[in-house]
Amino acid sequence: MFALKDVIIKESAPKELLLEKHCDFLQQFQQKKNEFEYIFAEPFRMSGVFWCLAALDIGNSLDKVNAKDVIEFVLSCQHSNGGFSSSVDNDPHLLHTLSAVQILTLYNCTNLMNIDGVVEYVKKLQQEDGSFAGDEWGEIDSRFSFCAVATLSLLNRLNDIDVRKAVGFVLKCRNFDGGFGTRPGSESHAGQVYCCVGVLAMTKHLNTIDVDQLAWWLAERQCKSGGLNGRPEKLPDVCYSWWVLASLKILGRHEWIDKIGGREYNGITKFDCTFPYIADVNKYEKIIKIGQGTFGEVFKARDRKTGKIVALKKILMENEKEGFPITAIREIRILQKVRHQNVTELLEVCRSKASSYNRGRSTFYLVFAFCEHDLAGLLSNVHVKFSLGEIKEAANVLITKSGVLKLADFGLARPLNKQNPRYTNRVVTLWYRPPELLLGDRKYTTAIDIWGAGCIMAEMWTRSPIMQASGNTEQHQIMLISQLCGSITPTVWPGVEHLPLFHMLKLPVDQKRRVKERLKPYIRDAQALDLIDALLTLDPTKRIDADRALNHQFFWQDPMPVPLHRMLSQHTTSMFEYLAPVRRRGGVQNNAPVQPTSHMRMESYQDRIIENCNKGTGYYAVSFLGWITLREG
């Protein structure tokens, strides 16, 4: 929502920045020392000089003023106690001390002043609670905390004050709306926000605040004219264009503000968008709902302008009070970093407009390149050098009609930490969860993906999960694993007794390993059985890795796999459309089709493809595995 109070920009207002005229205007103040304006500005002259010089420097016109005169003026204002005053014969103040240090830094001559004196002056102004007074008689204000920290930061002497207490005082000035005030309990204001954010940034404590909540408060300062105000229900002012935009820049959220509207207001098309630079999802036409999971819904859609087919993943905000889902944030961050032919491509993030229908909140969508098929019931396995993809289910592995595999759903992916890994162990769909996770291991490796690969590869022949726990409990799952792969003991798996849940779960005893025996009625190929047996090794340190799996004899014996593009290119209907109900007139069919109840339809669809290949189900699996399994690194 935009602020109600606003200004009207006249048609005669400049449409671009008159930079040269502005620089000429600023430099003239150095020559008008006998005029009323110059004398009247004496109480804040030092800061005024810095503001002018900073603007000239931005305009590449710093040489328009006499640097020698400026430096001499600044040095003449330093007092015996180390502080600087606004002008000669005035009392020193923390604000003007910062301005003086900034000016000398601009000219790269801080060595000309008494640096130790400045540091001692600033130190004496710090109070017991960590706050700073403006001068020895002055009031306490979060702005002076910024002046102190900025001054010492420029001089590389930040550790000369009590940084911990300084940060503590600033955090006490934070309000329930995310903003900051002059003192604890004071109203949030854009100027104070800039100062407090600056302190936290310079002291490396930005992680202590809710950045998105604060950025939202700042974004709400923009009016329809493009200008920004300092607090709710106030008129916009150019000075707040600086305070707000600078704060958002520090927070990494500056694109939440409409830049065009801001330029228009500051004198350089009006704006009606809650989230600037995030496209409206209405640019896409939803065709059909193709899936649904814990973290969102997926639609097949068409770009209304280009006709390009995409996949829209709707982000579910069930616990919206907790903010934007962490799984979605992780997925966006990882996909922005990962560019690989076998990883689904994130095209952009879109949102729907807020309305009464969605309780005044926008709904967000991730836009992906569309893939025609997934591997529900087929194999998934990945190793990316810097990211651990935790397998949830085979439906997270997609395949294009030309046979290119694409991995999807990185909501539970985490960066690999080789120094001291401690990951969440309640990951991976229960039926595919390896024993180390069930026993509470938090230092697991990519071996968990190998286990999932073994489970799903076996499904290609059995046509159903091989360890489907009806009770959906870890205890039942560990029982099924023991019945198939044998009892879990320190003899079979050295060190397993040290895992957190080893003595808490009831582990079946005297169970023999029956992987080959149980799967032999479905899988006649001895090499396939041998590979699956190796993939389903209980001890993760002995489990076959991706390199050895790729080189297993199963992949190199005749008959060789048929290229995927030959098998899939002749099928113009995607798997999702084949499984989905008929689309109702006037809208998108809202029933997610890819569910266990659709298993027979899935088999029918697979058979339509397999019947065109003479190598049978086993070699259909081989062809997929050859495309999917990626070497580490």
N, C-alpha and C positions, 0 to 999 in steps of 0.2 A: 504494500500500500504506500502511495506517495503521500508526503506531507500535504495538509490542506492549505496552509499558507504558502504563497508563492509570489513571484514577480512576473511581470510581462516584459518580454524582451522586444524592444522597438525594432522596426524594420531597418532603421538607419544605423543600428549598432554594427560595429566592425565585424566582418566575417572571417578575418584572419588576424593573427597577432602582428601588431605594428612594432616589430622587434627593434628596428633601427631607431625609430622615434623614441621608443621606450628607453633605450640605452642613452640617447642624447639627453632625455629628461633626467635620468638618474645622475649622470656625471656633472650636471650643472650645479648640483648642490655643493660641490667642492669649491666653487667660485663665489657663492652668494653668502659669505660669512657675516655680512652686516645687515642682512634682511631679517624681518620679523620672524619668518618661518624657521630660520636657522636658530635663532636665539630661543624661540619657543620650544624647539625640539631638544634642548639641552638635557633634560632629565632622562631621555632614552637615546641619546646620540650614538653611543657605542653600538647598540643593537641596530639602530637605523643604518649605520655605516656598513655593518655586516650584511644586512638585507640587500642594500644597494649593490655591494660588491658581489654577492652571490648571484644576483640577477644578471649583472654584467658578465660574470664568468660563464653563466649558462648561455648567454648571447654572444660568447666569444668576443667580448668588448672590454675585457678587464684592463686593457692597455689604454683606455680612454681616460683613466684617472692617474694621477701622479702617485705611484706606489711609495716613493720615499716619504712624501708628506703624510700618507695614511699610516705608515709604520711608525713614524715619529709621533704622530698623534696618539696611537695606541699605547706606545711605551711610556708616554708622558702621563698616562692615566693609571699606571700601576702604583699602588701604595706600599708603604713599608711593611704592612701585614701580609702582602702578597696578592691581595685582591685588586680588581680593576673597577674603576668608577665609570659612569656614563660619559663624563667629560672631566676636564681638569678642574681641580678644587671641589669636586663632588665626593660623596662618601662611596666606598666600594660596595659592590653588590654582586651576588652570585650570578645573576642573569648577565650582567655586563662583563663579568669575568669569563663566562663561556663565550660571549661574542668576541672578546679580545683574543682568546685562544683560537677561535675559529678563523678570525682575520689573519693572524700570524701563520696559522696552518695553511691558509689559502695561498699565502706568499712564501710558504716553506721557510719560515724564519723564526720558529718558536724558540730557537736557541738564544735569541736576543733578549728574552724576558727572564725573570727570576722564576724558574720552574719550581724549585723547591718551595719558594714562597707561596706560589699558587696552590701547591698541594697542601701545605700547612693551613692555608686560609680555608680551603674546602673542608679539610678534616675537622676543624674547629666548629664548623657549622652543622655537623651531624649530631643529632639528638640521641638520647638513650634508646628511643623506640625505632631508630634507624632512619627517621625522617630528616629533612634538612630545612634550616631557616634560610630566608633570602639574604639576610645580613645579620649582624650581631644583635640587632633590635627587632628583627622582622618576624613575620608570621610563618607558620608551617604550611607547606603546600606541595602537592605531588609534582608541580612544575619545577620546583627547586630540586627535587630528587633527580629529575632529568638533567637539569643544569649541572649538578655535581657529578653525576655519572658520566655525562657526555664530556665534560671538561677533562676529567682524569683519564677517560678512555682515549681521547685524542693525544694525551701525553704519555700513554702507556703506563699509567700509575694507578690503575683501578684498584689494585690490591692494597693501596694505602688507606682505604676506608673499610668499614665493616660491610662488605657486600651482602652478606646473609641478612643482616638486619635491614639494609636498604631495600632489598627485594621483599622482605616480610612486610614492611610498611606499605609498599606499593600494592601488594596483594590484598591488604586490608582495605584499600580504597576501591576495590572491585565491588560492583553492585549486582543485584539479582538479574538485571537485564543484560549482563555481560560487559557493560561499560565501566568507566572509572570516573571518580570525582576528585576534587581537590584534596579532600581528607576523608577518612572513613565515615560513611553515612551521607556524604554529599552527593548531589545529583550528578548523574553521568553527563559528560560534556566532551565534545570531539577534541578540544584542545588538551584536556586532561588524558583522554584516551591515547593521543599521540605520545604524550610525555611518558605515560606508564608503559605503553608498548615499547617505546624506545629504551627505557630502563631494562625491561625484561629481555629485549633483544641483545643489548650490549653486554648484559651479564649472563646471557645464554640460559634464560629461564622461561622462554616462551612456552615450553612444554607444560608449564604449571597452570595454564588457563585454557578455557574452552575457546579455541580459535574461531570455530565456525559460529558460535553464539555471538561473539564479539563482532565478527565480520558482518553478521546479519544486522546487528544494531547499526553498524556504520553504513551498510548499504541502504538502510531505511532513511538515512539522512538526505538522500537525493530527492529533489522535487521534480515535477513534470517539466519544468523549464530546463532542467539539466543541472541547476545549481545545487549546492549542498548547505544544509543548516548545521548548527552546532548541537542542537538538542531538539526533541519533539516540539512541534507547534511553533517554531520560530522561522523567520524569513531566511532565505539563503544568503550567504555572504561569500565573497571570493576567498577570504582567508580560510574558510572551512573546506574549500576545494583542496587546499593544501593539507590541512590537518587530517581530513578523512582519507584522501587518496594516499597520502604518505603512510598512514597507519595500515591501510589495506595492502599496500605494497610490501611493507614489512611482514605482514601476516601471510603474504602469498595469495591474497584474495582480491587483488585490484581489478580483475576482470568481472567482478560482481557489480561494477558500476558502469553505466552507459557512457562511454568515452565521447561519442558524438554530441550528446546532450550537454555534457560538461564543457566541451570546447565552445559550443554555441553560447552557453551562459557566460563564460569567461571572456567573450568578445571575439571569438574566432569566427533536423527533423526531430523533431520531438520524439519522446520515448514512452513506450507503454509496455514494459517487459519486466517481470519480477526477477528473472535470472538472465541478465544480459549474456550474449555469446553462447547460450545454450538453446539450440533450435527447438521449435515447437514440433511436437510429435505429429501434429496434423499434416506435416509435409509428407507423411507416409500414410498410405491406405492399408489398413489391416485386411488381410485376406482370410486367414484361418488361424485358429489357436492350435499350436503343434506340440505343446508340452507344458508341464507344470511341476515345480519342485518346491523344496522347503524355502528357497530364497527368491522365488519369482515365477512369473508366467512367461511363456515364449510364444510369439506370434510370427507367422510369415506375413510380410508386408511388402508394399511396392512404393517406391519413390514417385510421387505424383508428377514430378517434373521430368525426371530422366527415365522412368519406367524400370529402374534397377530393383531387383528383388533382394530384400534384406531380411534379417531376423531381428525382431524387437524383443528384448528381454525386460519385462516389467519388474521393477524392484519393489518387493513387498515391504510396506512400512507398518507392520503390525504393532511393533513397539516404538512408535514414532517419538515418544518422549525420550527415548534413549538416543535419538538423533539418526543420522543417515547410517544404514547398516554397515558394520565393519567389514562384513564379507564382500559387499559391493565395492567399498573403498579399496580393499585388497585386490579385488579382481581388476578394477580400473588401473591401479598403480602398476600391477604386474604386466597387464597387457600393453600398457604404454611403454614399458621397458623391453618387452619381448617382441621381436620381429622374426618370425620363422615360418617357413612354408607349411609346417605341420601344426601351427597354433592358430586358432580362429582369430580373425582380424577384427579388432574393435574399431569401427568407423567413427562413431561420435556418441555423445550422450545427449538425449533429448528429454523434454519434459512437457507435461500437459499443463494448461493454464489452471490456476487455482479457481475454484468455483464452490457454490454451496453443495454440489454433488459430492465433491471430495473434501468437504469440511474446510474449505479455504486453503487447502494445501496442494502444491504441485505434486504430480506423480512422475517419477523419473524412469527412463528407459535407456538401456544400453543397446546400441545399434551395431549388429555384427553382419559380416558377409554371410550370405545364406549358403548352407550346405544341404544337399538333397537327401542325404541318408545319415543315420547314426548306427552305432554298432551295438544296439540292444541285443544281447545274446551273443555278441562276438567279443573280440579281444581288445583290451586297452592296456598300454604300458608306455610310460614316458620317463625319461631322465633328462632334465635340463640342468645345465651346469650350476646355475645360481638360484633355481627355484624348485621346490619339491612339490610336485603335483600329486595330491593325495586322492587316489581313485575312490570315487563314490559309487559309480555304477557305469555299465557299458554305454548307457545313453549319452554320456558326456564325451564320447568319441564320435566325431562326425566324419562323413566322407562325401566328397563332391561327386557329381555325376561323371567327372573325368578321372575319378579314382584317387584323388588327393586327400589324404587323411588330415583332419583338423581336430586338435584337442580343444575342449571347451570346459567352461565352469571352473574358474580358478578362485572361487570364493573361499575355499579352505586352504589354498596354497600359501606357503610361508617361505621366506628367504632361507636358504641353507646357512646354518651357522656351524662352521667346522670347529670353532674354538670350544664352545660350551653349549651344545645344542640342548634345548629343553622345550620340546614341542607339546602341543595338546594331544592327548592320546585318545580322546573320544572323537575320532574322525574315521572316515571310510564307512560306507554302508555296512551294517552289521554282518550280512551274509558274506561279505568279501574282506572282513577285517581279519588281519593276521594275528596269530597267537601272541606276539610280543605286545601288540596294542591292548588286547584283551587282558593281559597280565599287568598293565599299567606302565609299560615302558615309555619314557618321555625323551629318550635319546636315540630314537629309532632312525633308520636310514632309508634310502630308496629301495631297500629290500622289501618294504611293505608293498610297493607297486608290483614287484615280482610275484608276490603271493596273489594279489588281485588278478594278475595276468593268468596265473594258473587256474584260478576259479572260473574265469570267463572263457578261457580257451576250452575247458572241459564242457562248458555249456553249449559249445558249437555242435557237440555230438548228442549230449543228453537233452538239449532243448529246454532245460530248466536249471535253476541254481542247484549246485551239488551239495551245498551246506545251508539249507534254508531253515533257519530256526523259527519254529512256529510260535514259540513264546516270546521272541524278540528280546531275549535277555542275554547278557554276557555269559552267564552260567550255562545256558542251553547251548550257546554257540561253541563254547570251549568243549562241551561234551561231544558235539557233532564233529569237531576237529579231531578230537582224540579217537573217536570211533573210525574215522577215515585214515588219519595219519599216524595213529599210535599214541600211546601214553606220553605225556609231557613230563620228563624226568631229567635230573641233572646228568644222568648217563648219556641220554640222547642229546641233551642241550646243556652243556656246561655253563654254569652261572645263572641259569634260569631261576634258581631258588632265591636269588637276590632281588628279583623284580617285585614291586610293591604288593601285587595282588596274588603272588604265588601261594601264600599260606592262607589267603582269605577265600579264594574260590575252591570249590570242591573239584579236584582233578581226577578223572577216571583212571583207574589203575589196571594193569595187566591187559591193556588194549594193544593188539598187533597192528602194524601198518598194513593197510589194505587198499592203497590208492589204485594200483594196477588191477588188483582183483575186482574192485567195485566198478571200475570204468571199462573193463575188458568187454562186457556185453555190448557196449555202445561204440567203443573204439577198437577197430581191428588192427590198426597200424601200430606195430611194436615201438617204432621210433616216436610216434606221437605220445604213446603212453609213457615212454621213458622221459620225454621232455616235461610233460605235466607233472610227473612224479618229482622231477628235479625242482620245478617251480614251486611245489607245495612242500618244501623241506621245512620242518619245524624250526630248527635253529637258523635265524636270519644270517648269521655269519657263514653258514655252510650253504645257504640257498644260492642257486645258480644266478649269476648276474646277467646284465643285458648283453654284454659282448659274447659270453659263452652260449647264451640262448640263441643268439643270431647265428652262431657257427655250429649249432646242433645239427646232427645228420638229418633230422627230420626235414630241414629246409633244402637239403641238397640232393635228395634222392629223387629218382624218377617215379612218376611223371612230375615235371616242374609245374608250378602254379601258372594259371592263366593271368595275364595282365588285367588289373582291375578296370581300366578304362574300356576294355573290350567287353567286360561283363556288365558294366553299369551304364555305358553311354546310350545303349539302345532302349533304356527305360526312361521315358519322358516324365512319368509321374513320380514325384518324390515319395519316399516311404511314409512321410508324415501325412501327405494327402491321401495315400492309399488306406491308411489306418483310420483317418478322421471320418466322422459322420458327415453326411451331406450338409453343406452350408445352408442355413436358413435364409430366406429372403429378408433383406433389410438389416442384416448384421452379421457379426462373426459368430460362428458356432462356439459356444463357451465351454464345451466339455473337453477336457484334456484327453487326447486319444491314447497316448502312450502309457498304458497302465497294464498291470498283470492280467486283467480281464481281457485284454486284447491279444493275449498270447497266441491264440489260434490264428488270428488274422496276421500276426507277425510271421508265423510259420508259413502261411500261405504266400505272403509277400516274398519271403526268402526263397521259397520253392520256385516262384516265377523266375527269379534270377538264376538259381542254381541249375534249373533244367536246361539252361543254355550253355552249361559248362559240363563237359564229359568227365570231369575229374572227381565229382562227388563232394559230399560235405567236408570230408577231411581236407581236401586240397583247396576248397573254398576258404577254409580257415587259414591254410598256409599262405594264401595270397594276401589276406588281410594282415597277418602277422608280419609278413615281409615288408609291408608298407608302414606298419605302425611302430614297431620296436625301434627306438632311436638309441644310438650309442651315447654313452655318458660323455658330456662335454662337447 
